[in-house]
Amino acid sequence: MSKVDSKKQEDQKSVSSEMALKELKNFLKKHKSKEFRRGQLTDDKIREDYVDVLEAIEDGLLVFDDKLHPTYTLEHPLYENSDNPDLVVKQVNFRSRVKAADKTLIMDGLDFEKQRGTYVVKLLSYITKLSITDIKQLENEDFVILNQLCSVF
């Protein structure tokens, strides 16, 4: 990428990289306070593990309210070409917390060693309040961002 292309891309960002990192750190501190206390979540580790989430924040697709509840605007809305506009899904809201018992119930009946993919889809469905069918319809970019963000819970 040339310097001009890089500069254009930087100019199109809604949020600076530094501000995106700060917002994500605040969210992670809320949900992963032990890891922060232990020094396991450094800036470099966050940049590496949540690269797509950071880019979504920079692009203005992922925002946090004053209580750090995320809302994600899909890059590729679901059912956009539907005749029924009520079916179109443009934004994803997340549950504010997921209890350990919820994760256990989601895993119920699954052989985790053989069905990790099914577990991920069911967990994403639960956290995002989207149906499993909706999760399967997500474009790769949206799926990756939601998966990275949901790994926090």
C-alpha positions in Angstrom: 0.0 0.0 0.0 1.4 3.4 -1.0 1.7 6.3 1.4 -1.2 8.0 -0.4 -3.5 5.0 -0.1 -2.5 4.6 3.6 -3.2 8.3 4.2 -6.6 8.0 2.5 -7.6 5.0 4.6 -6.5 6.9 7.8 -8.6 9.9 6.8 -11.7 7.7 6.4 -11.6 6.4 9.9 -14.3 7.6 12.3 -12.1 7.0 15.4 -8.3 7.1 15.7 -6.4 3.9 16.4 -5.5 5.3 19.8 -9.1 6.1 20.7 -10.3 2.7 19.5 -7.7 1.0 21.7 -8.8 3.1 24.7 -12.5 2.2 24.1 -11.8 -1.5 23.7 -9.5 -1.5 26.8 -12.4 0.0 28.9 -14.7 -2.7 27.6 -12.2 -5.4 28.3 -11.4 -4.1 31.8 -15.1 -4.5 32.6 -15.2 -8.1 31.5 -11.6 -9.3 32.0 -10.5 -7.4 35.1 -8.4 -10.3 36.4 -6.4 -10.5 33.2 -5.7 -6.8 33.4 -4.6 -7.0 37.0 -2.3 -9.9 36.2 -0.7 -7.9 33.2 -1.9 -10.5 30.7 -3.8 -8.0 28.5 -1.1 -5.6 27.2 -1.8 -3.1 24.4 0.2 -5.3 22.0 -1.8 -8.4 23.0 -5.1 -6.5 22.5 -4.0 -5.3 19.1 -3.1 -8.8 18.1 -6.1 -10.7 19.5 -8.8 -8.1 18.6 -7.5 -6.6 15.4 -10.8 -6.8 13.6 -12.7 -5.4 16.6 -10.3 -2.4 16.7 -10.9 -1.8 13.0 -14.7 -2.0 13.5 -14.4 0.7 16.2 -12.1 2.8 14.0 -14.6 2.5 11.2 -17.5 3.5 13.4 -19.3 0.1 13.1 -18.8 -0.8 16.7 -19.8 1.6 19.4 -20.1 1.4 23.2 -22.7 3.2 25.2 -22.0 4.9 28.6 -22.4 1.5 30.3 -20.0 -0.1 27.9 -22.7 -2.2 26.1 -21.6 -2.7 22.5 -23.7 -2.2 19.4 -22.4 -3.4 16.1 -23.6 -2.2 12.7 -23.2 -5.0 10.2 -21.0 -4.3 7.2 -23.3 -6.6 5.2 -26.9 -6.3 6.6 -28.8 -9.6 6.8 -31.7 -10.1 4.4 -31.0 -6.7 2.8 -32.7 -7.8 -0.5 -35.9 -9.0 1.3 -39.2 -7.7 0.1 -40.1 -7.3 3.8 -38.1 -4.5 5.3 -38.9 -5.8 8.8 -36.7 -8.8 8.1 -33.6 -6.7 7.4 -31.0 -6.9 10.3 -28.6 -3.9 10.3 -27.4 -3.8 13.9 -26.5 -6.3 16.6 -27.0 -5.6 20.3 -25.3 -7.8 22.8 -26.3 -9.3 26.1 -24.6 -7.3 28.9 -23.3 -10.4 30.5 -23.1 -14.2 30.1 -23.1 -16.4 33.2 -21.1 -19.5 33.4 -24.3 -21.5 33.8 -25.5 -20.1 30.5 -22.4 -21.3 28.7 -22.8 -24.8 30.3 -26.4 -24.9 29.1 -25.4 -23.9 25.6 -22.9 -26.7 25.6 -25.4 -29.2 26.8 -25.6 -32.3 24.6 -22.5 -31.3 22.5 -19.3 -33.3 22.4 -17.1 -30.2 22.8 -14.0 -31.9 21.3 -15.9 -32.7 18.1 -18.4 -29.9 17.9 -16.5 -26.7 18.8 -17.9 -25.0 15.7 -21.5 -25.7 16.7 -20.7 -24.4 20.2 -19.3 -21.2 18.8 -22.4 -20.6 16.6 -24.7 -21.3 19.5 -22.8 -19.0 21.8 -22.7 -16.2 19.2 -26.5 -16.7 18.8 -27.1 -16.4 22.5 -24.8 -13.4 23.1 -26.0 -11.4 20.0 -29.7 -12.4 20.3 -29.6 -13.5 16.7 -31.0 -16.8 15.6 -28.6 -19.6 14.6 -29.9 -19.2 11.0 -29.0 -15.5 11.2 -25.5 -16.4 12.4 -25.0 -18.8 9.5 -26.1 -16.0 7.1 -23.4 -13.6 8.3 -20.7 -12.6 5.8 -17.2 -13.6 7.0 -16.2 -10.0 8.0 -19.1 -9.6 10.3 -18.8 -13.2 11.7 -15.1 -12.6 12.6 -15.8 -9.3 14.4 -18.7 -10.8 16.3 -16.7 -13.9 17.2 -13.8 -11.8 18.5 -16.0 -9.6 20.5 -18.0 -12.4 21.9 -14.9 -14.2 23.0 -14.7 -11.6 25.8 -17.8 -12.9 27.5 
